[in-house]
């Protein structure tokens, strides 16, 4: 059974905290800066429990999400960003959210041991299969859900907008998000994903194309990542305006359904962006680099 460390970093770096001098043996070690980021109440427990696991703690959230697919649900449970904003080290992300790093590590390890989680490891699938999955699952969901949410927004603003002015702002942010995502998905499906699939096919067949006929995926991917970031900003604003998607007790059934739909949409978009930013795009860039 693999531990969290084996999932996140199969070949541990030689310099784990256990192999470094302790404070009693010559002062602070190189990882103390990360413990210092933790609220005081967590520091002693983290030092004691995570001594041999510092490689995992100092990995970024994105790196953990890449290597351990079951970590996604754990990060969602603790409200830790793993897609657009997953560049923080785990210990920093926990400190920022005022979350007990011990609890997160324990949950990650439990998830790694769960053989029945049914979570596919997309790092081991072909890029063609991954793009097909993204289109069939996440693109299809966006195309179906955005019009439904827009309709709910219209109804809720009409009935409750007078007493809850934030609803009009939520509706405006949602409309902006829907417009941007519509163009974004079309660009991926018509241009970028076919480029990636072709790149992989050429690699498999060992076909060599003249340098002047090659089209780089680098610039299109950079633009898509920027658009992902902006979508994340809009969703953050919607979450804030909606009080973390908590409808008031007096809200009608439509009000409740609207906020619950927004919450689910955010969850799906995070998983969608994770597959692209953290798995599909880096692998495509590696493929492109290998043919130079």
MOWODA-V882325 format. One record per run of one state. SS is the DSSP state (@ for helix, = for strand, . for the rest). FROM is the first residue (numbers start at 0). LEN is the number of residues. If there is no record, write none. Layout:
BEGIN
SS;FROM;LEN
SS;FROM;LEN
END
This chain:
BEGIN
.;0;3
@;3;5
.;8;8
@;16;3
.;19;3
@;22;3
.;25;6
@;31;4
.;35;4
@;39;10
.;49;1
@;50;7
.;57;2
=;59;1
@;60;7
.;67;3
@;70;8
.;78;10
=;88;1
@;89;8
.;97;3
@;100;13
.;113;8
@;121;3
.;124;2
@;126;34
.;160;5
@;165;40
.;205;5
@;210;3
.;213;4
@;217;24
.;241;11
@;252;38
.;290;2
END
